[in-house]
């Protein structure tokens, strides 16, 4: 199933979605800590106000990944629209820039299997290592991996979801590092993630 634009995807309560976008021509859109923290604050405010659970997220210098569950009637697709419209305005003002900073509107995909859901979590948390920004995912502060393993306490995580899938932090660490070590994913998951690598 290809990624869908927000106007062709059905947003439903209880469903999980992967939401993704990157800077136009893959340019850097998050330059410094204040940029990352601005976006995280906006995600926290919007998700809490509109009953959207953040399962996994990672903000990278030139792109972002959000894995969310829509818990209410508010379409989860309104989260990136609100957050990154606000960020774009702040960015243009801060850096005296004009025009869009993103490569079109965000892309989104509904998660239809538990296998895709779990592998996407570790794909998202492994991004900073995969892209060579850090050697260990604990060294990248702009994801919720530290919440997943209990080393930081923030509201941008669904702790009940984690407890329902992994018995402890060490089990998830092992799951993530297996991927980081050999980048080996099941064929159906690799196909599912194919669009992310383009």
C-alpha positions in Angstrom: 0.0 0.0 0.0 1.6 3.3 -1.0 1.8 6.3 1.2 -1.4 8.4 1.0 -1.8 12.1 1.1 -3.8 13.3 4.0 -6.9 14.0 1.9 -7.1 10.4 0.5 -6.5 8.6 3.8 -9.4 7.7 6.2 -8.6 8.8 9.8 -10.3 6.5 12.3 -10.4 6.3 16.1 -8.2 3.5 17.4 -6.0 3.2 14.3 -2.3 3.6 14.2 -0.6 5.9 11.6 2.9 6.6 10.5 3.3 10.3 9.5 6.4 11.5 7.7 7.9 14.4 5.8 11.2 15.9 5.0 12.8 19.2 4.0 12.5 20.3 0.3 15.4 18.8 -1.6 16.3 17.0 1.7 17.7 20.3 3.1 18.0 20.8 6.9 14.9 22.1 8.5 15.9 21.7 12.2 19.2 23.5 12.7 19.6 23.8 16.5 18.2 22.6 19.8 15.6 25.4 20.0 14.1 24.3 16.7 13.8 20.7 17.9 12.4 21.8 21.3 9.8 24.1 19.6 8.5 21.2 17.5 8.4 18.8 20.5 6.5 21.4 22.6 3.9 21.8 19.8 3.5 18.1 19.3 2.9 17.7 23.1 0.4 20.5 23.2 -1.6 19.4 20.2 -1.6 15.6 20.9 -2.7 16.1 24.5 -5.5 18.6 23.6 -6.8 16.3 20.8 -6.5 12.8 22.2 -3.7 11.6 19.9 -1.2 9.1 21.5 2.4 9.4 20.5 3.8 5.8 20.2 7.2 6.6 18.7 8.8 9.7 17.2 12.1 11.0 16.0 13.0 14.4 14.7 16.0 14.5 12.4 17.7 17.5 11.0 16.0 17.1 7.6 13.0 14.9 8.3 10.7 13.6 10.9 8.8 10.4 11.8 5.7 10.2 14.0 3.9 7.0 14.9 0.6 7.8 16.5 -2.7 6.4 17.5 -5.9 8.4 17.1 -7.8 8.0 20.3 -10.6 10.5 19.6 -12.5 11.9 16.7 -9.9 14.6 15.8 -8.1 13.2 12.7 -4.5 12.4 13.6 -3.5 14.0 10.3 -4.3 17.4 11.7 -1.4 17.1 14.1 1.5 17.5 11.6 -0.5 20.1 9.7 -0.9 22.2 12.9 2.5 21.6 14.3 4.6 22.1 11.2 2.5 25.0 9.8 3.4 26.8 13.1 7.0 25.7 12.8 7.3 26.9 9.2 6.1 30.4 10.2 8.5 30.5 13.1 11.3 29.2 10.9 10.7 31.8 8.2 10.8 34.5 10.7 13.8 33.3 12.6 15.9 32.6 9.5 14.5 35.4 7.2 13.3 32.7 4.8 10.3 32.8 2.5 8.4 29.9 1.0 7.9 26.3 1.9 10.5 24.4 3.8 8.9 20.9 3.4 8.8 18.6 0.4 5.1 19.0 -0.2 2.5 17.9 2.3 3.2 15.2 4.8 2.8 11.5 3.9 0.9 9.1 6.0 0.1 5.4 6.2 -2.2 3.4 8.3 -0.5 0.5 10.2 -2.4 -2.7 9.5 -0.3 -5.4 11.2 1.4 -5.8 14.5 4.6 -6.8 12.8 4.7 -3.5 10.9 3.9 -1.6 14.1 6.7 -3.1 16.1 9.3 -2.9 13.4 8.4 0.7 12.6 9.1 1.6 16.3 12.6 0.4 16.0 13.1 1.8 12.6 12.1 5.2 13.9 14.3 5.0 17.0 17.2 3.7 15.0 17.2 6.6 12.5 19.8 8.7 14.2 22.2 5.8 14.3 21.4 4.6 10.8 22.0 8.1 9.4 25.4 8.4 11.3 24.4 11.2 13.7 25.1 9.2 16.9 26.6 5.8 17.7 23.9 4.9 20.2 20.2 5.9 20.1 20.4 7.0 23.7 22.6 9.9 22.6 19.9 11.4 20.4 17.6 13.5 22.6 15.0 14.3 19.9 13.1 11.0 19.9 11.2 9.2 22.6 13.5 6.2 22.8 14.7 7.3 26.2 11.1 7.2 27.4 10.8 3.7 26.0 13.7 2.4 28.0 12.8 4.4 31.2 15.7 6.8 31.2 13.7 9.9 30.8 10.2 10.9 31.9 8.1 12.8 29.4 4.4 12.6 28.4 5.2 12.0 24.7 4.9 8.3 25.0 2.3 5.6 25.7 3.7 3.6 28.5 0.8 1.2 28.5 1.5 0.4 24.9 5.1 -0.4 25.7 4.3 -2.6 28.7 1.8 -4.5 26.5 4.4 -5.4 23.9 7.7 -5.7 25.8 8.2 -7.1 29.2 11.1 -4.7 30.1 13.4 -2.1 28.7 16.2 -4.7 28.0 13.8 -6.6 25.7 13.1 -3.5 23.6 16.8 -2.6 23.5 17.7 -6.0 22.2 15.0 -5.7 19.6 16.3 -2.4 18.4 20.0 -3.3 18.5 19.3 -6.5 16.4 18.1 -4.1 13.7 21.0 -1.7 14.1 23.5 -4.5 14.0 22.4 -6.2 10.7 19.6 -4.0 9.3 17.8 -7.2 8.6 14.0 -6.9 8.4 11.3 -9.3 7.2 10.5 -8.9 3.5 7.0 -7.6 4.1 8.3 -5.0 6.5 11.0 -4.0 4.1 8.4 -3.5 1.4 6.3 -1.5 3.9 9.2 0.8 4.7 10.4 1.1 1.1 8.9 4.6 0.5 10.8 6.0 3.5 14.1 5.3 1.8 13.4 7.1 -1.5 
